[in-house]
Amino acid sequence: MTVGKVAQGASTGCPQPLYLRSQPHHTTMQVAITTASGNSNTGPIPTTVTERASCSTACPFYDTGCYGKYHLQGVHWRKVSNHERGVSWDEFISKVRKFAPNSLWRHNVTGDLPHLLGDINPRMVDALVRANKGRKGFTYTHHVLNDHNLKVIQDANANGFTVNVSTESVEVADQVMSEHNIPAVAVIPSTESRRFFHTESGRKVVVCPAKIHKGKVNCSTCGLCQQSDREFIIAFPAHGTAKKAVDAIVS
Ligand code: SF4
């Protein structure tokens, strides 16, 4: 699906760009917020989980290797996906508006941006971007980079809500950043032991410090993923229960 030039709806007085008005208003979507995460990787910042229906079926980890399926995270995510936990998207947006000014927060420890048949729902993301104004939200997406999704991702990044494109190789992440001017991250083999290295074209790759300095660095003290204008790729070595399956996909 291709989205045309963004134009304001002057004839109706509607302040929303035309591409937003051409999309369905809403998709039912359940989100759970943890206001001060106990997750050692994130540290005590607000984090969220969005139900599994938000995930792209094109994600290479959709069936195998998804970190969100296992252990306590898996139990929590299943309950959110079954709507036994969490709140509606609108309630979630209201809660984001109440986050403290300038607060760093991580959207989607598991889950992705709401979509309809693979096209990210621009109205719902626009509401999130607006709610995040004055705050430092960041997230990741595995949705396919078609013209429509690229537009939504670029708009979010340009308006203060950082959306990192998730990839399975630093070379693809490099290509995404160079071609589309949006931040990208990559899952890399668990055997990687360097703190940083460079892609073939010379772009710097920084391995997530929380994976290198376990227990000493976390998202609350790092925040690199929130920097949408960064020039470097962030890499995450495969880890956890699904490490072998992930290694098989990214190696
Ligand atoms: S690079 Fe920093 S912000 Fe990103 S996941 Fe790792 S610790 Fe969190």
Residues whose N, C-alpha, C, O or C-beta is under 5 A from the ligand:
A	BS01	SF4	N41 C208 P209 A210 N218 C219 C222 G223 L224 C225 I234
